């Protein structure tokens, strides 16, 4: 299991079980575990999810963004899922938490 610290200072876990599930659903992420964790630790932006989760978005290469959905609790949190996307319009409709919108 790996851990990183989110922007709010919360330790976020990526258990092996979660990683296996993510890679099973999104095979293109095989070998990108570090990139997933970096997106939580150093995102380009953080968005609000629909049910209390947070969505970290990080640019990874031309036209592609890593999207990592995670949840924070009182003392720690965990990664729910992650995927790559070239379509950011649906993300743009979500409320941005960080950086604070002007």
N, C-alpha and C positions, 0 to 999 in steps of 0.2 A: 504494500500500500504506500502511496506517495501522498505528501501533504504540501500545500503551499499556503501563503497568507493572502487573503483577499484585500482589497483596498480599504475595507472597514476594519482590518486588523484581525479578522477571524481566520483560524486555521480551517482549511477546506481539504477534505479527504477525497482521494480517488482510489477506492478499494479495488483489488484485483477482480472481484466479482462484477463490479460496475464496468470496469474497463473491458472485460470479456464481453459483456452485453453490448457495449458501445461498438466494439470492433465487429461483433457479429452482425449488427444492423448497418454499420457504416464501414465496410471493409477498406475503404480508401484511407481510413485513419490509422490502419496498422502501421506501426513505427512512428506515430505522431503523438505518443503519450506526453512527452515533454512539451510539445507545442500546445496541447490541450491545457496542461497545467500553467504554462506561461500566459495563456489567454485569461485565466482567472487572476493570476498574480499581477499582470501588467497589461490590462486590456486597453483598447483604444476608446471604448465606451462601455458602460453598463446600463442595461435597460431593465425595466420592470416586467416581470412575467405576469401571467393572468391569475395565478393562484399563490402569490407570495414568493415565487422563485425569482432569482436574478439571472440575467442573461449577459454574459461577457462576450464582447465581440472584438476580434483582433484580426487585422489585415495580415495575410500570410504570403500572398503572391498576387501577381497581376489579376485583378478581378475576383480574387477568392478571399473569403473571410472565414475564420474559425469562429463558430458559435458554440458557447459552452453554457448549458443551463445548470445552475446549482442552487442549493438552498442553504441559508444560514439559520442557525438556532441560537440559543443563549451562549453556548460555550464553543461550538464548532459547527461545521457544515460539511456537505458532501456534493460531489458532482452527480447530476442526474443523467445527463446525456450530453453529447457533443456531435457536431457535424460541420462539414464545409458547405459554404453556399456562395453562389455568384449573384443571388437575388437578395438584395438588401431592402427593397421597397417595403416588404411586410415588416421588417425590423424598424424601419423609419417611422412607422405608425405607432410604435410603442413609446411609452413615457421614458425619457432618458433620465437616469439617476446621476450618472457621472460621465463626463464632466458636467457640472451643473449648467443647464441651458441658460443662455443669456436672456 
